[in-house]
Amino acid sequence: MSPRIKSIQPCSDYRLLIEFTNGKQKEYNMNSLINRDKMYEPLKNLPLFNSVVVDGGGYGVSWNDDIDMSEHELWINGVEIISKNTDLTLEEV
């Protein structure tokens, strides 16, 4: 079972930044999907692409009544973002 979506942010080059309820963040690139799937083709319109919202309960995202995507797709095919900030400190020797 995939974690639910906590938040979504549209980014440049038709990418989505997704935060899941388990605390992980992933990036999902929509470029190839927009160019090959008729359902997603309207998202070439940047204002429409940027209007993405999390569906109730976090089980997906949607742009309008006709265009949506499941949390499972975003979780499985998104690329995890690893934070470069750490809480590790070096002890002086």
DSSP file (Angstrom, degrees, kcal/mol; ACC not computed):
  #  RESIDUE AA STRUCTURE BP1 BP2  ACC     N-H-->O    O-->H-N    N-H-->O    O-->H-N    TCO  KAPPA ALPHA  PHI   PSI    X-CA   Y-CA   Z-CA
    1    1 A M              0   0    0      0, 0.0     0, 0.0     0, 0.0     0, 0.0   0.000 360.0 360.0 360.0 134.4    0.0    0.0    0.0
    2    2 A S        -     0   0    0      1,-0.1    70,-0.1    57,-0.0    69,-0.1  -0.544 360.0-109.3 -82.3 146.2    1.3    3.4   -1.0
    3    3 A P        -     0   0    0      0, 0.0    72,-0.1     0, 0.0    -1,-0.1  -0.393  40.4-107.0 -67.6 155.1    1.5    6.3    1.6
    4    4 A R        -     0   0    0      1,-0.1    17,-2.8    -2,-0.1     2,-0.4  -0.347  34.6 -97.8 -80.3 165.8   -1.0    9.0    1.0
    5    5 A I  E     -A   20   0A   0     53,-2.7    15,-0.3    15,-0.2    55,-0.1  -0.705  31.7-179.5 -89.4 130.5   -0.1   12.5   -0.3
    6    6 A K  E     -     0   0A   0     13,-3.2     2,-0.3    -2,-0.4    14,-0.2   0.837  69.3  -8.3 -92.6 -43.6    0.4   15.3    2.2
    7    7 A S  E     -A   19   0A   0     12,-1.9    12,-2.6    51,-0.1    -1,-0.4  -0.988  55.5-154.9-153.7 159.2    1.2   18.1   -0.2
    8    8 A I  E     -A   18   0A   0     -2,-0.3    10,-0.2    10,-0.2    46,-0.1  -0.995   6.8-173.4-137.9 141.9    2.0   18.7   -3.9
    9    9 A Q  E     -A   17   0A   0      8,-2.0     8,-2.9    -2,-0.4     2,-0.2  -0.975  20.4-135.5-137.8 122.6    3.9   21.5   -5.5
   10   10 A P  E     -A   16   0A   0      0, 0.0     2,-0.2     0, 0.0     6,-0.2  -0.558  29.4-172.7 -73.3 141.8    4.2   22.1   -9.3
   11   11 A C  E >>  -A   15   0A   0      4,-3.1     4,-0.8    -2,-0.2     3,-0.6  -0.713  31.3 -68.9-125.9 176.9    7.7   22.9  -10.4
   12   12 A S  G >4 S+     0   0    0     -2,-0.2     3,-0.6     1,-0.2    -1,-0.2  -0.172 111.9  31.0 -63.9 161.5    9.4   24.0  -13.6
   13   13 A D  G 34 S-     0   0    0      1,-0.2    18,-0.3    16,-0.1    -1,-0.2   0.793 131.3 -68.3  59.1  32.3    9.7   21.7  -16.6
   14   14 A Y  G <4 S+     0   0    0     -3,-0.6    16,-3.0     1,-0.2    17,-0.4   0.893  93.6 143.5  57.4  45.6    6.4   19.9  -15.7
   15   15 A R  E <<  -AB  11  29A   0     -4,-0.8    -4,-3.1    -3,-0.6     2,-0.4  -0.844  38.8-146.4-110.8 152.4    7.7   18.3  -12.6
   16   16 A L  E     -AB  10  28A   0     12,-2.6    12,-2.6    -2,-0.3     2,-0.6  -0.963   2.1-150.8-118.7 136.8    5.8   17.7   -9.4
   17   17 A L  E     -AB   9  27A   0     -8,-2.9    -8,-2.0    -2,-0.4     2,-0.4  -0.941  22.9-169.7-104.8 117.7    7.3   17.8   -5.9
   18   18 A I  E     -AB   8  26A   0      8,-3.2     8,-2.5    -2,-0.6     2,-0.5  -0.912  15.2-161.5-116.0 133.0    5.2   15.5   -3.7
   19   19 A E  E     -AB   7  25A   0    -12,-2.6   -13,-3.2    -2,-0.4   -12,-1.9  -0.963  17.5-154.0-109.9 128.4    5.4   15.1    0.1
   20   20 A F  E >   -A    5   0A   0      4,-2.9     3,-2.0    -2,-0.5   -15,-0.2  -0.573  28.5-108.8 -99.9 163.2    3.9   11.9    1.4
   21   21 A T  T 3  S+     0   0    0    -17,-2.8   -16,-0.1     1,-0.3    -1,-0.1   0.657 116.2  63.9 -66.6 -15.3    2.4   11.2    4.9
   22   22 A N  T 3  S-     0   0    0    -18,-0.3    -1,-0.3     2,-0.1     3,-0.1   0.381 120.0-107.0 -87.8   5.1    5.4    9.0    5.8
   23   23 A G  S <  S+     0   0    0     -3,-2.0     2,-0.2     1,-0.3    -2,-0.1   0.286  78.7 128.6  91.5 -10.3    7.7   12.1    5.5
   24   24 A K        -     0   0    0     -5,-0.1    -4,-2.9    58,-0.0     2,-0.4  -0.490  45.3-149.4 -80.0 150.2    9.4   11.1    2.2
   25   25 A Q  E     -B   19   0A   0     56,-0.4    56,-2.9    -6,-0.2     2,-0.3  -0.952  15.3-177.7-118.6 139.9    9.5   13.5   -0.7
   26   26 A K  E     -BC  18  80A   0     -8,-2.5    -8,-3.2    -2,-0.4     2,-0.5  -0.956  19.7-139.2-134.5 155.3    9.6   12.5   -4.3
   27   27 A E  E     -BC  17  79A   0     52,-2.5    52,-3.0    -2,-0.3     2,-0.5  -0.950  15.4-164.2-112.8 133.7    9.8   14.3   -7.7
   28   28 A Y  E     -B   16   0A   0    -12,-2.6   -12,-2.6    -2,-0.5     2,-0.6  -0.976  10.1-147.2-121.6 121.8    7.6   13.1  -10.5
   29   29 A N  E     -B   15   0A   0     -2,-0.5     4,-0.3    48,-0.3   -14,-0.2  -0.796  14.0-177.1 -92.5 117.8    8.5   14.3  -14.1
   30   30 A M     >  +     0   0    0    -16,-3.0     4,-2.7    -2,-0.6     5,-0.3   0.465  54.4 102.2 -91.0  -3.9    5.3   14.7  -16.2
   31   31 A N  H  > S+     0   0    0    -17,-0.4     4,-1.7   -18,-0.3    -1,-0.2   0.902  84.5  38.9 -51.4 -56.2    7.1   15.6  -19.4
   32   32 A S  H  > S+     0   0    0      1,-0.2     4,-1.2    -3,-0.2    -1,-0.2   0.878 116.3  52.5 -67.5 -35.6    6.9   12.3  -21.3
   33   33 A L  H  > S+     0   0    0     -4,-0.3     4,-2.2     1,-0.2     3,-0.4   0.912 108.6  50.0 -64.8 -43.0    3.4   11.6  -20.0
   34   34 A I  H  < S+     0   0    0     -4,-2.7    -1,-0.2     1,-0.2    -2,-0.2   0.851 114.0  46.5 -63.1 -34.9    2.2   15.0  -21.2
   35   35 A N  H  < S+     0   0    0     -4,-1.7    -1,-0.2    -5,-0.3    -2,-0.2   0.652 122.9  30.4 -85.1 -15.6    3.7   14.4  -24.7
   36   36 A R  H  < S+     0   0    0     -4,-1.2     2,-0.6    -3,-0.4    -2,-0.2   0.602 105.9  69.0-119.0 -13.3    2.4   10.8  -25.2
   37   37 A D    >X  -     0   0    0     -4,-2.2     3,-1.0    -5,-0.2     4,-1.0  -0.933  62.3-151.9-116.1 119.4   -0.9   10.5  -23.4
   38   38 A K  T 34 S+     0   0    0     -2,-0.6     3,-0.4     1,-0.3    -1,-0.1   0.822  95.2  62.1 -56.5 -34.3   -3.9   12.5  -24.7
   39   39 A M  T 34 S+     0   0    0      1,-0.2    -1,-0.3     2,-0.1    -5,-0.1   0.883 111.6  36.9 -60.5 -37.8   -5.5   12.6  -21.2
   40   40 A Y  T X4 S+     0   0    0     -3,-1.0     3,-1.9    -7,-0.3    -1,-0.2   0.519  89.6  95.6 -94.4  -6.4   -2.5   14.7  -19.9
   41   41 A E  G >< S+     0   0    0     -4,-1.0     3,-2.0    -3,-0.4     4,-0.2   0.836  74.5  64.4 -55.6 -37.5   -1.9   16.8  -23.1
   42   42 A P  G >  S+     0   0    0      0, 0.0     3,-1.8     0, 0.0    -1,-0.3   0.728  85.2  76.5 -60.2 -18.3   -4.0   19.7  -21.8
   43   43 A L  G <   +     0   0    0     -3,-1.9     6,-0.3     1,-0.3    -2,-0.2   0.540  69.0  84.5 -72.2  -4.3   -1.4   20.1  -19.0
   44   44 A K  G <  S+     0   0    0     -3,-2.0     2,-0.9   -10,-0.1    -1,-0.3   0.767  70.4  90.1 -62.7 -23.4    0.9   21.7  -21.5
   45   45 A N  S X> S-     0   0    0     -3,-1.8     4,-2.5    -4,-0.2     3,-0.6  -0.669  78.3-151.5 -73.1 106.5   -1.1   24.8  -20.6
   46   46 A L  H 3> S+     0   0    0     -2,-0.9     4,-2.8     1,-0.3     5,-0.2   0.854  89.9  53.9 -57.0 -43.5    1.1   26.0  -17.7
   47   47 A P  H 34 S+     0   0    0      0, 0.0     4,-0.4     0, 0.0    -1,-0.3   0.902 112.3  46.4 -59.1 -37.3   -1.7   27.7  -15.6
   48   48 A L  H X4 S+     0   0    0     -3,-0.6     3,-1.4     2,-0.2    -2,-0.2   0.943 112.0  50.2 -67.3 -46.2   -3.7   24.4  -15.7
   49   49 A F  H >< S+     0   0    0     -4,-2.5     3,-1.2    -6,-0.3    -1,-0.2   0.909 109.5  52.1 -56.0 -43.0   -0.6   22.4  -14.8
   50   50 A N  T 3< S+     0   0    0     -4,-2.8    -1,-0.3     1,-0.3    -2,-0.2   0.560  93.8  73.8 -72.9  -7.8    0.1   24.7  -11.9
   51   51 A S  T <   +     0   0    0     -3,-1.4    -1,-0.3    -4,-0.4    -2,-0.2   0.329  67.0 139.4 -88.2   8.6   -3.5   24.3  -10.6
   52   52 A V    <   -     0   0    0     -3,-1.2     2,-0.3    -4,-0.1    11,-0.2  -0.208  28.7-176.6 -56.0 139.4   -2.8   20.8   -9.3
   53   53 A V  E     -D   62   0B   0      9,-2.3     9,-2.4   -44,-0.1     2,-0.4  -0.949  30.9-104.8-135.9 156.7   -4.3   20.0   -5.9
   54   54 A V  E     -D   61   0B   0     -2,-0.3     7,-0.3     7,-0.2     3,-0.1  -0.682  40.4-124.5 -79.7 131.3   -4.3   17.0   -3.5
   55   55 A D    >   -     0   0    0      5,-2.8     3,-2.4    -2,-0.4     5,-0.3  -0.334  44.0 -72.4 -70.8 158.4   -7.5   15.0   -3.6
   56   56 A G  G >  S+     0   0    0      1,-0.3     3,-0.8     2,-0.2    -1,-0.2  -0.243 122.1  14.9 -52.0 132.3   -9.5   14.4   -0.4
   57   57 A G  G 3  S-     0   0    0      1,-0.2    -1,-0.3    -3,-0.1    -2,-0.1   0.324 116.8 -91.9  82.5  -8.0   -7.8   11.9    1.9
   58   58 A G  G <  S+     0   0    0     -3,-2.4   -53,-2.7     2,-0.2    -1,-0.2   0.714  87.3 133.0  77.5  20.4   -4.5   12.2   -0.1
   59   59 A Y  S <  S-     0   0    0     -3,-0.8    12,-1.6   -55,-0.2    13,-0.3   0.381  76.1 -28.9 -87.3   5.8   -5.3    9.3   -2.4
   60   60 A G  E     - E   0  70B   0     10,-0.3    -5,-2.8    -5,-0.3     2,-0.3  -0.974  62.2-102.4 171.5-175.6   -4.3   11.2   -5.5
   61   61 A V  E     -DE  54  69B   0      8,-2.6     8,-2.3    -2,-0.3     2,-0.3  -0.929  29.1-167.6-130.5 157.4   -3.9   14.6   -7.2
   62   62 A S  E     -DE  53  68B   0     -9,-2.4    -9,-2.3    -2,-0.3     6,-0.2  -0.986  26.1-168.2-146.5 157.6   -6.1   16.3   -9.7
   63   63 A W  S    S-     0   0    0      4,-2.6     2,-0.3     1,-0.4     5,-0.1   0.659  80.4 -27.6-110.5 -34.0   -6.1   19.3  -12.1
   64   64 A N  S    S-     0   0    0      3,-1.3    -1,-0.4   -12,-0.0     3,-0.2  -0.875  85.1 -67.1-162.1-167.9   -9.8   19.2  -13.0
   65   65 A D  S    S+     0   0    0     -2,-0.3     3,-0.1     1,-0.2     0, 0.0   0.698 130.9  40.2 -68.3 -17.9  -12.7   16.7  -13.3
   66   66 A D  S    S+     0   0    0      1,-0.2     2,-0.5   -27,-0.0    -1,-0.2   0.640 107.9  60.4-105.2 -18.5  -11.0   15.0  -16.2
   67   67 A I        +     0   0    0     -3,-0.2    -4,-2.6   -27,-0.0    -3,-1.3  -0.946  61.6 132.9-123.3 118.8   -7.3   14.9  -15.3
   68   68 A D  E     -E   62   0B   0     -2,-0.5     2,-0.3    -6,-0.2    -6,-0.2  -0.925  32.0-150.4-150.8 175.3   -6.0   13.1  -12.2
   69   69 A M  E     -E   61   0B   0     -8,-2.3    -8,-2.6    -2,-0.3     2,-0.1  -0.982  22.7-116.9-154.1 141.2   -3.3   10.8  -10.9
   70   70 A S  E  >  -E   60   0B   0     -2,-0.3     4,-1.7   -10,-0.2   -10,-0.3  -0.364  19.9-123.0 -80.0 157.5   -3.2    8.2   -8.1
   71   71 A E  H  > S+     0   0    0    -12,-1.6     4,-2.5     1,-0.2     5,-0.2   0.828 112.7  61.0 -64.1 -31.5   -0.9    8.4   -5.1
   72   72 A H  H  > S+     0   0    0    -13,-0.3     4,-3.0     2,-0.2     5,-0.3   0.929 103.6  47.5 -63.1 -46.4    0.3    4.9   -6.1
   73   73 A E  H  > S+     0   0    0      1,-0.2     4,-2.4     2,-0.2     5,-0.2   0.928 114.8  46.4 -59.6 -46.5    1.6    6.1   -9.5
   74   74 A L  H  X S+     0   0    0     -4,-1.7     4,-1.0     1,-0.2    -1,-0.2   0.879 116.0  45.8 -65.5 -38.0    3.4    9.1   -7.9
   75   75 A W  H  < S+     0   0    0     -4,-2.5    -2,-0.2     2,-0.2    -1,-0.2   0.942 117.3  41.3 -70.0 -48.6    4.9    6.9   -5.2
   76   76 A I  H  < S+     0   0    0     -4,-3.0    -2,-0.2     1,-0.2    -3,-0.2   0.897 126.9  30.6 -69.6 -41.8    6.1    4.0   -7.4
   77   77 A N  H  < S+     0   0    0     -4,-2.4   -48,-0.3    -5,-0.3    -1,-0.2   0.439  95.8 101.8-104.0  -0.6    7.4    6.2  -10.3
   78   78 A G  S  < S-     0   0    0     -4,-1.0     2,-0.6    -5,-0.2   -50,-0.2  -0.496  72.8-122.0 -77.9 155.1    8.5    9.3   -8.4
   79   79 A V  E     -C   27   0A   0    -52,-3.0   -52,-2.5    -2,-0.2    -2,-0.1  -0.877  28.3-119.3-101.2 123.0   12.2    9.8   -7.6
   80   80 A E  E     -C   26   0A   0     -2,-0.6     2,-0.6   -54,-0.2   -54,-0.3  -0.330  19.2-137.5 -64.5 138.4   13.0   10.1   -4.0
   81   81 A I        -     0   0    0    -56,-2.9     2,-0.6    -2,-0.0   -56,-0.4  -0.876  14.2-154.9 -98.6 119.4   14.6   13.4   -2.9
   82   82 A I        -     0   0    0     -2,-0.6     2,-0.2   -58,-0.1   -58,-0.0  -0.849  17.2-127.5 -97.6 122.2   17.4   12.8   -0.4
   83   83 A S        -     0   0    0     -2,-0.6    -1,-0.0     1,-0.1    -2,-0.0  -0.451   7.9-153.7 -68.7 136.1   18.1   15.8    1.8
   84   84 A K  S    S+     0   0    0     -2,-0.2     2,-0.4     2,-0.0    -1,-0.1   0.575  71.9  93.1 -85.7  -9.9   21.7   16.9    1.8
   85   85 A N        +     0   0    0      2,-0.0     2,-0.3     0, 0.0    -2,-0.1  -0.688  56.8 179.6 -83.0 134.1   21.2   18.4    5.2
   86   86 A T        -     0   0    0     -2,-0.4    -2,-0.0     2,-0.2     0, 0.0  -0.910  36.9-135.4-130.1 161.6   22.1   16.1    8.1
   87   87 A D        +     0   0    0     -2,-0.3     2,-0.2     2,-0.1    -2,-0.0   0.309  68.5 120.0 -94.2   7.7   22.1   16.4   11.8
   88   88 A L        -     0   0    0      1,-0.0     2,-0.4     2,-0.0    -2,-0.2  -0.496  42.7-169.8 -75.9 140.5   25.5   14.7   12.0
   89   89 A T        -     0   0    0     -2,-0.2     2,-0.4     0, 0.0    -2,-0.1  -0.954  20.1-123.8-126.8 150.1   28.4   16.7   13.6
   90   90 A L        -     0   0    0     -2,-0.4     2,-0.3     1,-0.0    -2,-0.0  -0.771  22.5-133.7 -93.7 134.7   32.0   15.9   13.6
   91   91 A E        -     0   0    0     -2,-0.4     2,-0.3     1,-0.1    -1,-0.0  -0.658  23.2-115.5 -84.4 142.5   33.8   15.6   16.9
   92   92 A E              0   0    0     -2,-0.3    -1,-0.1     1,-0.1     0, 0.0  -0.573 360.0 360.0 -75.4 139.9   37.1   17.4   17.3
   93   93 A V              0   0    0     -2,-0.3    -1,-0.1     0, 0.0    -2,-0.0   0.413 360.0 360.0-100.2 360.0   39.9   15.0   17.9
